[in-house]
Amino acid sequence: MVRRPATRQASGARRTWHAVTSLLFLALFLPQPGLAQDALTPAGTDADADGESSRTRFASFDVGFGVVLPEEGRVGISYGVGVDVANLLIRGVSMRFGFRFWTSEDALPDGRLVDLDDSILSIMVKKSFTLGRLDAYGGLGPGGHFISARFHELEAETENRNGFRLGLEGILGLEFPVVDQGFVSLFAEGQASLVSELSQLSLQAGVRIRFDRLGTGG
């Protein structure tokens, strides 16, 4: 088992992850003027005449690619997919089901190299806000990390970050529609993960298909 000493850089990175997720919590769960009552209305009620905005539905699908900045290790590549389901638990809020994978490399103090892979399954409460032609969004929820950490030398022992860990996931992003109806969008987002021994920040961009806007004119 290899035990890595805590570093000042790692401590600073951990404080950054805590700050990001704290801001997400405030943005998602503090009541907003004119929206607080709507947000607490259960899905499926008669609050809307046509019932459309309170209907549970498959809202969007997205694919993204980018980079990961792990708390320990070098910059690596990251990619993932996500599915949003609107009004699944609370009216006006989506549940985001995501999968993300990243791979990187870390150099230990003794000079050995470790390959780091992390497969993340997450479920987040996601809220969107309109900013002119842009949509801003944030999400927060738990995630499961399946971490694989392997030395380059075949005879070396297993690295201590290997295994499954639970983490706290948060995302912040911007979305820009590329067609008039808004059902095809480009997005850029950051996803922070607070997880034991391997917190990380992923920055990625991609394409989102908005099925909740298909044929609605916006």
Summary of the structure (lengths in Angstrom):
residues: 218
radius of gyration: 19.5
end to end distance: 55.2
largest distance: 67.8
contacts: 686
relative contact order: 0.19
helix: 13%
strand: 52%
